[in-house]
């Protein structure tokens, strides 16, 4: 087996492993008071209109990558999202789930 083939297969395995470790969650499923580092954001068209989609780095023992949609009341310009995503490892923004206010999610950023 050639080394190029092995490298491609290793890259495929890593990609599949990363994808299988990604959890798609509701903001309401996050732990209250826990900081979740935002890795990437984008505006996505959903059945409810444009919604901010976030990729989060998990905290605690299970860690991993999580994907959530922010409440529709949160609006971020595409330019601001692009600037954030271009920040590399220097970007430090965390999402905090603070619980519920009635039927709404109470979130904050730090």
N, CA, C and O atoms as a DFTB+ gen file, in Angstrom:
440 C
 N C O
     1  1       0.844      -1.168       0.000
     2  2       0.000       0.000       0.000
     3  2       0.896       1.240       0.000
     4  3       1.847       1.324       0.776
     5  1       0.590       2.187      -0.863
     6  2       1.432       3.376      -0.964
     7  2       1.185       4.306       0.222
     8  3       0.135       4.270       0.862
     9  1       2.193       5.139       0.491
    10  2       2.066       6.078       1.610
    11  2       1.009       7.148       1.318
    12  3       0.359       7.634       2.243
    13  1       0.829       7.517       0.057
    14  2      -0.201       8.498      -0.305
    15  2      -1.586       7.930      -0.005
    16  3      -2.447       8.627       0.532
    17  1      -1.797       6.655      -0.356
    18  2      -3.077       6.006      -0.089
    19  2      -3.333       5.952       1.411
    20  3      -4.436       6.253       1.866
    21  1      -2.316       5.570       2.180
    22  2      -2.465       5.507       3.649
    23  2      -2.804       6.873       4.221
    24  3      -3.641       6.980       5.117
    25  1      -2.156       7.925       3.709
    26  2      -2.435       9.281       4.191
    27  2      -3.873       9.682       3.881
    28  3      -4.546      10.290       4.714
    29  1      -4.345       9.338       2.674
    30  2      -5.727       9.667       2.306
    31  2      -6.720       8.906       3.168
    32  3      -7.735       9.461       3.588
    33  1      -6.435       7.653       3.431
    34  2      -7.321       6.851       4.267
    35  2      -7.318       7.351       5.717
    36  3      -8.355       7.342       6.380
    37  1      -6.178       7.775       6.194
    38  2      -6.081       8.340       7.545
    39  2      -6.869       9.649       7.630
    40  3      -7.547       9.902       8.626
    41  1      -6.782      10.477       6.590
    42  2      -7.546      11.730       6.558
    43  2      -9.044      11.439       6.527
    44  3      -9.824      12.117       7.196
    45  1      -9.447      10.431       5.751
    46  2     -10.855      10.043       5.700
    47  2     -11.323       9.549       7.065
    48  3     -12.394       9.933       7.534
    49  1     -10.526       8.705       7.696
    50  2     -10.875       8.186       9.025
    51  2     -11.016       9.327      10.029
    52  3     -11.954       9.343      10.826
    53  1     -10.086      10.281       9.993
    54  2     -10.155      11.426      10.910
    55  2     -11.402      12.258      10.667
    56  3     -12.051      12.702      11.614
    57  1     -11.738      12.471       9.399
    58  2     -12.930      13.241       9.056
    59  2     -14.195      12.540       9.551
    60  3     -15.074      13.180      10.127
    61  1     -14.290      11.238       9.330
    62  2     -15.459      10.485       9.782
    63  2     -15.552      10.445      11.304
    64  3     -16.645      10.535      11.864
    65  1     -14.414      10.313      11.968
    66  2     -14.403      10.302      13.430
    67  2     -14.885      11.634      13.977
    68  3     -15.677      11.677      14.918
    69  1     -14.404      12.721      13.384
    70  2     -14.822      14.052      13.833
    71  2     -16.319      14.239      13.631
    72  3     -17.008      14.761      14.508
    73  1     -16.820      13.817      12.485
    74  2     -18.247      13.953      12.201
    75  2     -19.091      13.111      13.153
    76  3     -20.156      13.545      13.591
    77  1     -18.620      11.914      13.473
    78  2     -19.401      11.045      14.356
    79  2     -19.357      11.534      15.798
    80  3     -20.202      11.152      16.608
    81  1     -18.379      12.376      16.126
    82  2     -18.287      12.933      17.475
    83  2     -19.033      14.256      17.615
    84  3     -19.073      14.826      18.705
    85  1     -19.623      14.754      16.531
    86  2     -20.367      16.007      16.565
    87  2     -21.797      15.718      17.005
    88  3     -22.463      14.829      16.474
    89  1     -22.251      16.493      17.991
    90  2     -23.619      16.341      18.481
    91  2     -24.439      17.547      18.053
    92  3     -23.997      18.689      18.180
    93  1     -25.618      17.288      17.554
    94  2     -26.545      18.347      17.181
    95  2     -27.530      18.483      18.334
    96  3     -28.236      17.536      18.682
    97  1     -27.566      19.678      18.922
    98  2     -28.335      19.865      20.146
    99  2     -29.180      21.129      20.079
   100  3     -28.949      22.020      19.262
   101  1     -30.150      21.174      20.953
   102  2     -30.892      22.399      21.205
   103  2     -30.108      23.196      22.238
   104  3     -29.431      22.614      23.084
   105  1     -30.193      24.522      22.178
   106  2     -29.559      25.351      23.208
   107  2     -30.046      24.910      24.586
   108  3     -29.285      24.940      25.553
   109  1     -31.302      24.504      24.678
   110  2     -31.876      24.077      25.953
   111  2     -31.269      22.815      26.521
   112  3     -31.475      22.512      27.696
   113  1     -30.516      22.059      25.711
   114  2     -29.853      20.847      26.184
   115  2     -28.466      21.113      26.763
   116  3     -27.845      20.216      27.333
   117  1     -27.981      22.348      26.617
   118  2     -26.670      22.697      27.171
   119  2     -26.767      22.790      28.690
   120  3     -27.847      23.023      29.233
   121  1     -25.653      22.610      29.367
   122  2     -25.622      22.706      30.829
   123  2     -25.715      24.163      31.256
   124  3     -25.036      25.027      30.700
   125  1     -26.544      24.425      32.230
   126  2     -26.731      25.787      32.726
   127  2     -25.443      26.288      33.368
   128  3     -24.828      25.596      34.179
   129  1     -25.046      27.497      32.995
   130  2     -23.877      28.150      33.578
   131  2     -22.541      27.722      33.008
   132  3     -21.509      28.274      33.388
   133  1     -22.532      26.750      32.104
   134  2     -21.280      26.244      31.517
   135  2     -20.861      27.126      30.344
   136  3     -21.706      27.562      29.562
   137  1     -19.564      27.389      30.218
   138  2     -19.030      28.134      29.075
   139  2     -18.768      27.167      27.923
   140  3     -18.143      26.122      28.106
   141  1     -19.250      27.526      26.737
   142  2     -18.999      26.754      25.526
   143  2     -18.310      27.664      24.526
   144  3     -18.888      28.658      24.084
   145  1     -17.085      27.331      24.169
   146  2     -16.323      28.152      23.219
   147  2     -16.940      28.045      21.836
   148  3     -17.179      26.945      21.338
   149  1     -17.198      29.193      21.215
   150  2     -17.754      29.216      19.860
   151  2     -16.591      29.102      18.876
   152  3     -15.695      29.947      18.853
   153  1     -16.619      28.062      18.076
   154  2     -15.562      27.802      17.099
   155  2     -15.870      28.482      15.770
   156  3     -14.989      29.055      15.130
   157  1     -17.143      28.406      15.366
   158  2     -17.528      28.934      14.058
   159  2     -19.016      29.286      14.101
   160  3     -19.793      28.656      14.818
   161  1     -19.399      30.299      13.326
   162  2     -20.801      30.699      13.217
   163  2     -21.152      30.904      11.748
   164  3     -20.279      31.130      10.911
   165  1     -22.432      30.821      11.456
   166  2     -22.926      31.177      10.135
   167  2     -24.427      31.426      10.220
   168  3     -25.118      30.866      11.071
   169  1     -24.916      32.273       9.327
   170  2     -26.352      32.462       9.183
   171  2     -26.851      31.385       8.234
   172  3     -26.298      31.194       7.152
   173  1     -27.904      30.680       8.647
   174  2     -28.466      29.627       7.806
   175  2     -29.952      29.876       7.592
   176  3     -30.664      30.344       8.480
   177  1     -30.388      29.552       6.396
   178  2     -31.806      29.621       6.081
   179  2     -32.467      28.365       6.657
   180  3     -32.048      27.246       6.362
   181  1     -33.502      28.560       7.479
   182  2     -34.263      27.446       8.033
   183  2     -35.735      27.655       7.696
   184  3     -36.107      28.657       7.085
   185  1     -36.540      26.727       8.089
   186  2     -37.977      26.871       7.847
   187  2     -38.562      28.053       8.609
   188  3     -39.672      28.494       8.312
   189  1     -37.825      28.567       9.589
   190  2     -38.283      29.707      10.390
   191  2     -37.626      31.012       9.963
   192  3     -37.849      32.047      10.591
   193  1     -36.824      30.982       8.911
   194  2     -36.111      32.164       8.449
   195  2     -34.625      32.032       8.737
   196  3     -34.150      30.947       9.072
   197  1     -33.894      33.125       8.609
   198  2     -32.446      33.121       8.843
   199  2     -32.185      32.954      10.342
   200  3     -32.737      33.677      11.171
   201  1     -31.337      31.991      10.664
   202  2     -31.014      31.682      12.053
   203  2     -29.507      31.502      12.175
   204  3     -28.867      30.968      11.269
   205  1     -28.934      31.950      13.306
   206  2     -27.498      31.811      13.540
   207  2     -27.198      30.384      14.006
   208  3     -27.750      29.909      14.999
   209  1     -26.325      29.726      13.280
   210  2     -25.878      28.368      13.597
   211  2     -24.478      28.470      14.184
   212  3     -23.618      29.141      13.614
   213  1     -24.238      27.815      15.313
   214  2     -22.926      27.862      15.979
   215  2     -22.353      26.462      16.144
   216  3     -23.069      25.508      16.447
   217  1     -21.063      26.363      15.940
   218  2     -20.311      25.158      16.271
   219  2     -19.584      25.474      17.565
   220  3     -18.820      26.435      17.648
   221  1     -19.835      24.643      18.583
   222  2     -19.298      24.881      19.920
   223  2     -18.322      23.786      20.306
   224  3     -18.450      22.633      19.894
   225  1     -17.354      24.175      21.100
   226  2     -16.438      23.209      21.694
   227  2     -17.010      22.843      23.051
   228  3     -17.252      23.709      23.892
   229  1     -17.221      21.560      23.252
   230  2     -17.817      21.093      24.497
   231  2     -16.916      21.302      25.690
   232  3     -15.708      21.498      25.562
   233  1     -17.524      21.255      26.835
   234  2     -16.800      21.430      28.086
   235  2     -16.994      20.185      28.936
   236  3     -17.865      19.361      28.658
   237  1     -16.206      20.058      29.936
   238  2     -16.355      18.935      30.862
   239  2     -15.718      17.670      30.329
   240  3     -14.887      17.702      29.422
   241  1     -16.127      16.553      30.911
   242  2     -15.506      15.270      30.604
   243  2     -15.814      14.779      29.196
   244  3     -14.951      14.192      28.544
   245  1     -17.050      15.016      28.713
   246  2     -17.401      14.480      27.400
   247  2     -16.885      15.336      26.261
   248  3     -16.709      14.834      25.151
   249  1     -16.636      16.621      26.505
   250  2     -16.056      17.501      25.493
   251  2     -16.736      17.345      24.151
   252  3     -17.963      17.284      24.074
   253  1     -15.951      17.281      23.098
   254  2     -16.510      17.079      21.771
   255  2     -17.006      18.364      21.148
   256  3     -16.902      19.447      21.724
   257  1     -17.544      18.213      19.964
   258  2     -18.061      19.329      19.179
   259  2     -19.582      19.249      19.189
   260  3     -20.166      18.175      19.044
   261  1     -20.206      20.408      19.364
   262  2     -21.661      20.494      19.361
   263  2     -22.095      21.549      18.361
   264  3     -21.404      22.546      18.150
   265  1     -23.240      21.319      17.750
   266  2     -23.809      22.311      16.841
   267  2     -25.187      22.686      17.362
   268  3     -26.003      21.821      17.679
   269  1     -25.434      23.995      17.446
   270  2     -26.712      24.503      17.936
   271  2     -27.161      25.676      17.063
   272  3     -26.348      26.349      16.430
   273  1     -28.449      25.896      17.048
   274  2     -29.020      27.108      16.460
   275  2     -29.356      28.041      17.610
   276  3     -29.987      27.637      18.586
   277  1     -28.933      29.285      17.490
   278  2     -29.266      30.273      18.511
   279  2     -30.733      30.668      18.369
   280  3     -31.324      30.501      17.303
   281  1     -31.315      31.190      19.442
   282  2     -32.703      31.669      19.340
   283  2     -32.828      32.687      18.209
   284  3     -31.893      33.441      17.938
   285  1     -33.976      32.703      17.558
   286  2     -34.188      33.579      16.406
   287  2     -34.088      35.052      16.758
   288  3     -33.926      35.889      15.870
   289  1     -34.181      35.378      18.029
   290  2     -34.054      36.788      18.433
   291  2     -32.620      37.295      18.280
   292  3     -32.392      38.504      18.269
   293  1     -31.652      36.384      18.161
   294  2     -30.244      36.750      17.980
   295  2     -29.983      36.943      16.492
   296  3     -30.144      36.015      15.701
   297  1     -29.582      38.142      16.121
   298  2     -29.271      38.464      14.725
   299  2     -27.832      38.956      14.647
   300  3     -27.427      39.825      15.419
   301  1     -27.064      38.406      13.723
   302  2     -25.667      38.806      13.530
   303  2     -25.458      39.043      12.034
   304  3     -25.846      38.216      11.209
   305  1     -24.855      40.155      11.696
   306  2     -24.589      40.462      10.292
   307  2     -23.583      39.469       9.723
   308  3     -22.685      39.002      10.423
   309  1     -23.750      39.155       8.440
   310  2     -22.825      38.245       7.761
   311  2     -21.386      38.738       7.865
   312  3     -20.468      37.938       8.042
   313  1     -21.181      40.071       7.755
   314  2     -19.821      40.625       7.837
   315  2     -19.201      40.351       9.211
   316  3     -18.017      40.030       9.309
   317  1     -20.004      40.481      10.263
   318  2     -19.496      40.227      11.615
   319  2     -19.160      38.756      11.811
   320  3     -18.166      38.418      12.455
   321  1     -19.984      37.892      11.258
   322  2     -19.716      36.453      11.338
   323  2     -18.441      36.116      10.577
   324  3     -17.598      35.362      11.065
   325  1     -18.305      36.676       9.383
   326  2     -17.102      36.426       8.578
   327  2     -15.846      36.878       9.336
   328  3     -14.846      36.162       9.378
   329  1     -15.914      38.063       9.927
   330  2     -14.766      38.574      10.682
   331  2     -14.446      37.661      11.866
   332  3     -13.279      37.384      12.139
   333  1     -15.472      37.200      12.563
   334  2     -15.253      36.287      13.687
   335  2     -14.593      34.991      13.213
   336  3     -13.616      34.532      13.805
   337  1     -15.132      34.408      12.146
   338  2     -14.611      33.128      11.657
   339  2     -13.181      33.234      11.153
   340  3     -12.448      32.245      11.161
   341  1     -12.771      34.425      10.711
   342  2     -11.406      34.628      10.228
   343  2     -10.414      34.834      11.368
   344  3      -9.212      34.944      11.126
   345  1     -10.900      34.887      12.601
   346  2     -10.061      35.203      13.752
   347  2      -9.054      34.143      14.145
   348  3      -8.186      34.410      14.977
   349  1      -9.136      32.951      13.579
   350  2      -8.198      31.888      13.926
   351  2      -8.318      31.495      15.381
   352  3      -9.392      31.601      15.973
   353  1      -7.218      31.041      15.960
   354  2      -7.213      30.592      17.351
   355  2      -7.296      31.748      18.340
   356  3      -7.502      31.530      19.534
   357  1      -7.136      32.979      17.849
   358  2      -7.196      34.148      18.729
   359  2      -8.617      34.483      19.164
   360  3      -8.817      35.186      20.153
   361  1      -9.601      33.981      18.427
   362  2     -10.988      34.328      18.760
   363  2     -11.403      33.607      20.035
   364  3     -11.265      32.390      20.159
   365  1     -11.906      34.377      20.960
   366  2     -12.353      33.808      22.224
   367  2     -13.727      34.394      22.524
   368  3     -13.849      35.511      23.026
   369  1     -14.745      33.626      22.211
   370  2     -16.117      34.007      22.504
   371  2     -16.821      32.753      22.994
   372  3     -16.744      31.696      22.367
   373  1     -17.495      32.881      24.103
   374  2     -18.182      31.739      24.697
   375  2     -19.679      31.991      24.769
   376  3     -20.129      33.117      24.981
   377  1     -20.430      30.930      24.589
   378  2     -21.869      30.938      24.778
   379  2     -22.150      30.369      26.160
   380  3     -21.542      29.380      26.569
   381  1     -23.065      30.993      26.869
   382  2     -23.471      30.513      28.189
   383  2     -24.981      30.346      28.180
   384  3     -25.712      31.295      27.897
   385  1     -25.448      29.151      28.485
   386  2     -26.875      28.921      28.635
   387  2     -27.220      29.184      30.093
   388  3     -26.686      28.540      30.997
   389  1     -28.124      30.141      30.311
   390  2     -28.468      30.559      31.675
   391  2     -29.788      29.969      32.153
   392  3     -30.231      30.254      33.265
   393  1     -30.409      29.159      31.330
   394  2     -31.689      28.568      31.691
   395  2     -32.791      29.094      30.798
   396  3     -32.546      29.565      29.687
   397  1     -33.997      29.007      31.299
   398  2     -35.158      29.447      30.529
   399  2     -35.841      30.614      31.211
   400  3     -35.832      30.737      32.436
   401  1     -36.428      31.461      30.398
   402  2     -37.312      32.528      30.859
   403  2     -38.665      32.227      30.246
   404  3     -38.920      32.589      29.097
   405  1     -39.513      31.585      30.979
   406  2     -40.779      31.134      30.395
   407  2     -40.488      30.077      29.356
   408  3     -39.888      29.046      29.659
   409  1     -40.914      30.332      28.124
   410  2     -40.655      29.382      27.039
   411  2     -39.407      29.738      26.246
   412  3     -39.041      29.020      25.315
   413  1     -38.748      30.835      26.601
   414  2     -37.573      31.303      25.860
   415  2     -36.279      30.844      26.529
   416  3     -36.229      30.626      27.740
   417  1     -35.236      30.703      25.715
   418  2     -33.914      30.380      26.231
   419  2     -33.226      31.662      26.668
   420  3     -33.288      32.672      25.967
   421  1     -32.579      31.627      27.808
   422  2     -31.807      32.760      28.313
   423  2     -30.336      32.430      28.090
   424  3     -29.776      31.569      28.768
   425  1     -29.715      33.118      27.138
   426  2     -28.302      32.863      26.838
   427  2     -27.509      34.145      26.998
   428  3     -28.058      35.247      26.990
   429  1     -26.209      33.976      27.145
   430  2     -25.307      35.119      27.220
   431  2     -24.015      34.780      26.503
   432  3     -23.788      33.644      26.088
   433  1     -23.183      35.785      26.369
   434  2     -21.886      35.619      25.690
   435  2     -20.810      36.226      26.559
   436  3     -21.027      37.240      27.222
   437  1     -19.668      35.612      26.551
   438  2     -18.544      36.097      27.358
   439  2     -17.271      35.972      26.577
   440  3     -16.203      36.326      27.076
